[in-house]
């Protein structure tokens, strides 16, 4: 395994920002970090003052680059995983849709099979599954298919978990529906429960948090909005410190001011940048499908024929660039919402999500415009500079 050093880079760690430093990489791991010049014998690569961050972790993504997690295709997941490196994503959680039990189980089995055989050097790494539906509200389906919405039971989720080889790490659910709280109480120690596609009240949302829910799916979309007399899911998300919020920062799903409000409320430790991307990401405009439904992609928007938004075509680095512009905050503070928070939520922060000695060498190098210049996966370099 190669040993080398990234020099002359602006490095972002949990403790500090190093304006000019170096990162030592050995055997796929981060072996050292330092300030100033590197004084050693290993081969060096000059980063020319660019930004060195932990590789992005996307906790909510259905697909991209022509592929979808629900296709149940091993080669499709391989292509998606390889392509995600181009946007700086080094780990991700493939996300399912509300479809038939048969299709969901087939997709889960395929993800688990791929995960057990994946090449951690040549592609973004699958680190679990996000089960979005079918245990949602038929009153807030968004781009999910209402035909397949189900009431949750412990037995059904256990069956899904068996198909996924126990790799379901996140589940989007509606806490107000019959059976939801029993599901939450049974699995909360093993799965991160995320409130979404829900018509829960403010009180029901907080009750779910009291019972172990810790996350809110794509804030501002497919849940009860904030009203001054009925704060709803969004009001609970803003005010309950136990609830962490994920947001699609594409300028389409939420107004920039709404993103800024959420960031002010949650700060950089309870805020997650996600893409919620579908197969049209990285592809030309045209017609695609999501969950068996026709999607029309034009410009920066992906919509069902009804006009409802159908996921996004957002790339993680573009989302980070948008977030910097929308909030006015610095990269020194914002990098955490692309990797560290996700790693903690997924309980993989012992090896991913931050630049520290002993962690996997999963790294993205960005220029000042947040374009990806270089992605390093388990020490393997992948160049994308233009």
Secondary structure per residue as TSV (DSSP state, phi and psi in degrees):
chain	resnum	aa	ss	phi	psi
A	1	X	-	360.0	141.1
A	2	X	-	-71.7	153.7
A	3	X	E	-129.1	128.5
A	4	X	E	-159.1	177.4
A	5	X	E	-134.9	132.8
A	6	X	E	-88.3	123.0
A	7	X	E	-118.0	164.2
A	8	X	E	55.7	45.9
A	9	X	E	-120.2	158.8
A	10	X	E	-93.6	111.3
A	11	X	E	-107.4	134.5
A	12	X	E	-112.8	116.0
A	13	X	-	-120.4	173.3
A	14	X	S	-63.5	-28.8
A	15	X	S	-93.7	-31.5
A	16	X	-	-163.4	167.7
A	17	X	E	-105.1	123.2
A	18	X	E	-99.7	110.2
A	19	X	E	-66.0	-34.5
A	20	X	E	-143.0	106.6
A	21	X	E	-150.9	-167.8
A	22	X	E	-140.7	156.1
A	23	X	E	-127.0	123.9
A	24	X	E	-94.9	128.0
A	25	X	E	-120.9	125.0
A	26	X	E	-138.5	131.4
A	27	X	T	51.7	41.2
A	28	X	T	78.6	4.8
A	29	X	E	-122.5	160.8
A	30	X	E	-81.6	117.9
A	31	X	E	-102.5	-13.3
A	32	X	E	-175.5	153.5
A	33	X	E	-136.2	143.4
A	34	X	E	-154.1	162.0
A	35	X	E	-99.8	140.9
A	36	X	S	87.0	-148.9
A	37	X	-	-87.2	146.0
A	38	X	-	-83.3	128.8
A	39	X	-	-117.2	77.9
A	40	X	S	-153.1	-172.0
A	41	X	S	-108.5	-2.7
A	42	X	S	-72.0	156.6
A	43	X	E	-64.0	138.9
A	44	X	E	-115.8	151.7
A	45	X	E	-128.8	120.7
A	46	X	E	-80.5	119.1
A	47	X	-	-86.8	-5.1
A	48	X	T	55.0	40.3
A	49	X	T	79.9	4.6
A	50	X	-	-71.2	168.5
A	51	X	E	-86.9	128.4
A	52	X	E	-111.1	114.7
A	53	X	E	-125.4	162.9
A	54	X	E	-62.6	146.7
A	55	X	-	-58.3	146.5
A	56	X	E	-69.5	149.0
A	57	X	E	-123.5	115.1
A	58	X	E	-99.1	112.2
A	59	X	E	-87.5	-6.9
A	60	X	E	-146.3	98.9
A	61	X	E	-152.7	124.0
A	62	X	-	-85.8	-31.1
A	63	X	E	173.8	-162.0
A	64	X	E	159.6	163.2
A	65	X	T	58.4	33.7
A	66	X	T	89.7	-1.6
A	67	X	E	-116.2	158.4
A	68	X	E	-143.5	139.0
A	69	X	G	-60.2	-27.6
A	70	X	G	-79.1	-6.2
A	71	X	G	-66.0	-25.7
A	72	X	-	69.2	29.2
A	73	X	-	-107.3	123.3
A	74	X	H	-63.1	-47.8
A	75	X	H	-65.0	-33.2
A	76	X	H	-64.0	-44.0
A	77	X	H	-64.8	-36.7
A	78	X	H	-62.6	-45.6
A	79	X	H	-65.1	-43.2
A	80	X	H	-59.5	-46.8
A	81	X	H	-61.9	-42.3
A	82	X	H	-65.5	-40.0
A	83	X	H	-70.0	-32.2
A	84	X	H	-63.1	-23.7
A	85	X	G	-59.1	-28.8
A	86	X	G	-66.2	-20.6
A	87	X	G	-106.5	10.8
A	88	X	T	88.8	4.2
A	89	X	E	-82.8	121.8
A	90	X	E	-109.4	-15.3
A	91	X	E	-144.7	150.6
A	92	X	E	-157.3	166.6
A	93	X	E	-120.7	97.1
A	94	X	E	-54.2	137.8
A	95	X	E	-117.6	132.2
A	96	X	-	-89.5	178.8
A	97	X	-	-126.6	167.3
A	98	X	S	-76.7	98.7
A	99	X	-	-133.2	-167.2
A	100	X	-	-65.6	154.1
A	101	X	H	-57.3	-38.7
A	102	X	H	-61.1	-46.6
A	103	X	H	-67.6	-39.7
A	104	X	H	-63.6	-45.6
A	105	X	H	-64.6	-38.0
A	106	X	H	-64.6	-41.4
A	107	X	H	-65.6	-42.4
A	108	X	H	-62.8	-43.0
A	109	X	H	-63.6	-41.1
A	110	X	H	-64.3	-42.5
A	111	X	H	-61.7	-44.4
A	112	X	H	-63.6	-41.2
A	113	X	H	-63.0	-46.0
A	114	X	H	-62.3	-45.0
A	115	X	H	-58.6	-37.5
A	116	X	H	-72.2	-16.6
A	117	X	H	-119.0	0.4
A	118	X	-	-63.4	151.6
A	119	X	-	-91.9	108.7
A	120	X	T	-78.9	0.7
A	121	X	T	-103.6	-28.2
A	122	X	T	-104.1	-3.2
A	123	X	S	-154.8	158.0
A	124	X	-	-58.9	145.3
A	125	X	E	-96.9	129.1
A	126	X	E	-75.0	123.8
A	127	X	E	-120.7	22.3
A	128	X	E	145.0	-174.1
A	129	X	E	-128.0	141.4
A	130	X	E	-107.2	114.2
A	131	X	E	-91.2	99.4
A	132	X	E	-97.4	101.7
A	133	X	-	82.8	169.2
A	134	X	S	-90.1	8.6
A	135	X	S	-91.2	61.4
A	136	X	S	-123.4	-178.7
A	137	X	-	-90.9	133.8
A	138	X	T	-68.3	-9.8
A	139	X	T	-90.0	-7.8
A	140	X	S	-141.0	56.6
A	141	X	-	-76.1	-24.7
A	142	X	T	59.5	-124.6
A	143	X	T	-93.9	7.7
A	144	X	S	-77.2	157.5
A	145	X	-	-88.3	113.9
A	146	X	G	-62.2	-22.2
A	147	X	G	-59.4	-29.0
A	148	X	G	-109.2	10.0
A	149	X	-	-64.4	134.9
A	150	X	-	-127.5	158.4
A	151	X	-	-84.7	138.1
A	152	X	-	-76.2	145.6
A	153	X	-	-138.2	154.3
A	154	X	H	-60.0	-40.0
A	155	X	H	-63.4	-42.2
A	156	X	H	-66.2	-43.1
A	157	X	H	-66.1	-36.2
A	158	X	H	-63.6	-37.6
A	159	X	H	-64.3	-43.3
A	160	X	H	-61.8	-42.2
A	161	X	H	-64.5	-36.3
A	162	X	H	-66.4	-40.4
A	163	X	H	-62.6	-33.2
A	164	X	T	-89.2	7.8
A	165	X	T	55.1	41.2
A	166	X	T	61.2	29.1
A	167	X	-	-102.0	5.5
A	168	X	E	-69.9	114.9
A	169	X	E	-107.7	-24.1
A	170	X	E	-136.6	140.4
A	171	X	E	-134.2	130.0
A	172	X	E	-90.0	128.7
A	173	X	E	-146.3	161.7
A	174	X	-	-101.0	111.7
A	175	X	T	-70.6	-15.6
A	176	X	T	-84.7	-13.6
A	177	X	S	-81.2	157.8
A	178	X	T	-59.0	130.4
A	179	X	T	92.1	-10.2
A	180	X	H	-68.0	-44.8
A	181	X	H	-67.0	-36.8
A	182	X	H	-62.9	-39.5
A	183	X	H	-62.7	-46.6
A	184	X	H	-59.5	-47.1
A	185	X	H	-66.3	-28.8
A	186	X	H	-79.2	-30.8
A	187	X	H	-119.9	1.7
A	188	X	T	-61.4	-24.4
A	189	X	T	-82.7	-12.5
A	190	X	T	-114.3	-24.5
A	191	X	S	-129.4	140.6
A	192	X	E	-84.2	114.9
A	193	X	E	-87.8	127.9
A	194	X	E	-121.4	127.1
A	195	X	E	-83.2	123.8
A	196	X	-	-170.7	164.7
A	197	X	S	48.7	55.0
A	198	X	B	-139.8	147.5
A	199	X	-	-111.9	29.8
A	200	X	-	-62.0	147.2
A	201	X	-	-79.3	171.3
A	202	X	H	-54.4	-45.0
A	203	X	H	-67.6	-42.1
A	204	X	H	-65.8	-35.6
A	205	X	H	-65.8	-44.8
A	206	X	H	-66.8	-33.8
A	207	X	H	-64.0	-40.3
A	208	X	H	-62.2	-40.7
A	209	X	H	-63.5	-39.5
A	210	X	H	-62.6	-28.6
A	211	X	T	-94.0	3.7
A	212	X	T	121.7	-5.7
A	213	X	-	-66.4	139.8
A	214	X	-	-131.3	7.3
A	215	X	E	-148.8	154.0
A	216	X	E	-127.4	124.4
A	217	X	S	-75.4	137.4
A	218	X	S	22.1	74.6
A	219	X	T	-46.7	139.5
A	220	X	T	81.5	-3.2
A	221	X	S	-125.1	134.0
A	222	X	S	59.9	45.9
A	223	X	B	-160.8	172.7
A	224	X	-	-68.3	128.4
A	225	X	-	-77.3	171.3
A	226	X	-	-80.4	127.3
A	227	X	-	-129.7	149.9
A	228	X	S	-65.9	-21.1
A	229	X	S	-104.9	-14.1
A	230	X	-	-134.9	86.7
A	231	X	-	-63.6	-24.1
A	232	X	H	64.9	-167.9
A	233	X	H	-60.7	-41.7
A	234	X	H	-68.6	-37.8
A	235	X	H	-64.6	-40.0
A	236	X	H	-65.3	-40.2
A	237	X	H	-60.9	-40.8
A	238	X	H	-64.7	-40.5
A	239	X	H	-102.4	-15.0
A	240	X	-	-97.3	114.3
A	241	X	T	-68.5	-16.3
A	242	X	T	-77.2	-16.1
A	243	X	-	-99.7	123.5
A	244	X	E	-98.8	148.6
A	245	X	E	-120.3	135.0
A	246	X	E	-104.5	144.9
A	247	X	E	-139.3	139.7
A	248	X	E	-87.4	105.0
A	249	X	-	-95.8	68.4
A	250	X	S	-112.4	0.1
A	251	X	S	77.1	0.4
A	252	X	S	-110.2	-50.4
A	253	X	S	-71.2	-26.3
A	254	X	S	-148.1	140.2
A	255	X	-	-62.9	143.5
A	256	X	H	-50.6	-37.1
A	257	X	H	-66.8	-36.3
A	258	X	H	-66.0	-38.8
A	259	X	H	-61.8	-43.9
A	260	X	H	-63.0	-40.9
A	261	X	H	-60.9	-46.6
A	262	X	H	-61.5	-41.7
A	263	X	H	-66.0	-38.4
A	264	X	H	-64.0	-36.6
A	265	X	H	-73.9	-41.8
A	266	X	H	-97.1	-23.3
A	267	X	G	71.6	-176.3
A	268	X	G	-87.7	5.7
A	269	X	G	-107.1	-12.3
A	270	X	S	-124.4	22.6
A	271	X	E	-125.3	134.4
A	272	X	E	-125.8	124.9
A	273	X	E	-82.6	125.1
A	274	X	E	-129.0	168.0
A	275	X	-	-104.7	-34.5
A	276	X	-	50.7	35.1
A	277	X	B	-73.3	149.8
A	278	X	-	-114.5	-178.5
A	279	X	T	-60.1	-19.9
A	280	X	T	-77.4	-8.8
A	281	X	T	-58.4	131.5
A	282	X	T	76.8	10.7
A	283	X	S	-120.3	166.0
A	284	X	-	-68.9	163.0
A	285	X	S	-60.0	152.9
A	286	X	E	152.6	-157.9
A	287	X	E	-107.2	134.5
A	288	X	E	-136.4	-179.0
A	289	X	E	-127.0	153.3
A	290	X	E	-142.2	115.2
A	291	X	T	61.5	30.9
A	292	X	T	82.6	4.6
A	293	X	E	-111.7	144.1
A	294	X	E	-72.5	133.5
A	295	X	E	-124.4	133.0
A	296	X	E	-105.3	123.1
A	297	X	E	-108.5	122.3
A	298	X	E	-144.2	127.7
A	299	X	T	62.7	-124.1
A	300	X	T	-101.2	11.5
A	301	X	E	-118.3	143.9
A	302	X	E	-124.5	119.4
A	303	X	E	-134.1	148.3
A	304	X	E	-68.5	167.4
A	305	X	T	-62.1	-24.2
A	306	X	T	-72.5	-14.6
A	307	X	S	101.7	-11.2
A	308	X	-	-67.3	140.6
A	309	X	B	-62.8	140.4
A	310	X	-	-128.2	74.7
A	311	X	-	70.1	-166.8
A	312	X	B	-133.1	176.0
A	313	X	-	-120.4	27.8
A	314	X	-	-74.8	141.9
A	315	X	-	-102.3	148.6
A	316	X	H	-60.5	-41.8
A	317	X	H	-66.9	-34.5
A	318	X	H	-67.6	-37.4
A	319	X	H	-63.1	-40.0
A	320	X	H	-65.1	-42.3
A	321	X	H	-61.0	-43.5
A	322	X	H	-60.7	-42.9
A	323	X	H	-63.3	-39.3
A	324	X	H	-60.1	-44.8
A	325	X	H	-69.7	-39.0
A	326	X	H	-72.4	-38.9
A	327	X	H	-94.8	-24.4
A	328	X	-	75.2	7.3
A	329	X	-	-85.9	169.9
A	330	X	-	-92.0	158.5
A	331	X	H	-61.0	-30.8
A	332	X	H	-59.0	-34.5
A	333	X	H	-91.4	-34.9
A	334	X	H	-82.5	-19.6
A	335	X	G	-57.7	-29.3
A	336	X	G	-61.0	-31.2
A	337	X	G	-77.6	-5.0
A	338	X	G	-103.5	-10.7
A	339	X	T	-152.1	-55.3
A	340	X	H	-63.9	-46.0
A	341	X	H	-61.9	-40.0
A	342	X	H	-64.9	-43.9
A	343	X	H	-61.6	-40.6
A	344	X	H	-65.6	-43.7
A	345	X	H	-63.3	-35.5
A	346	X	T	-88.2	-2.6
A	347	X	T	61.1	41.0
A	348	X	-	-122.9	17.6
A	349	X	T	-73.3	-1.5
A	350	X	T	-77.7	-9.0
A	351	X	T	-143.0	-11.8
A	352	X	S	-138.7	165.9
A	353	X	S	97.5	-11.1
A	354	X	S	-154.4	158.9
A	355	X	-	-91.6	100.3
A	356	X	-	-150.8	155.1
A	357	X	T	-59.4	131.0
A	358	X	T	99.8	-19.7
A	359	X	S	-74.9	158.7
A	360	X	B	-58.1	142.2
A	361	X	-	-81.1	69.2
A	362	X	-	-105.6	107.0
A	363	X	E	-140.0	144.9
A	364	X	E	-123.8	139.2
A	365	X	E	-113.9	123.1
A	366	X	E	-116.9	149.1
A	367	X	-	-87.0	-176.4
A	368	X	T	-67.3	-18.2
A	369	X	T	-96.1	11.8
A	370	X	-	64.5	26.5
A	371	X	-	-80.4	142.1
A	372	X	E	-77.6	121.8
A	373	X	E	-98.8	-35.6
A	374	X	E	-154.8	134.1
A	375	X	E	-120.6	131.4
A	376	X	E	-112.8	123.7
A	377	X	E	-118.8	113.5
A	378	X	T	51.3	38.5
A	379	X	T	90.7	-13.3
A	380	X	E	-85.2	127.0
A	381	X	E	-87.9	135.4
A	382	X	E	-130.1	115.5
A	383	X	E	-92.2	136.6
A	384	X	-	-134.3	11.0
A	385	X	-	-63.8	143.0
A	386	X	-	-88.8	360.0
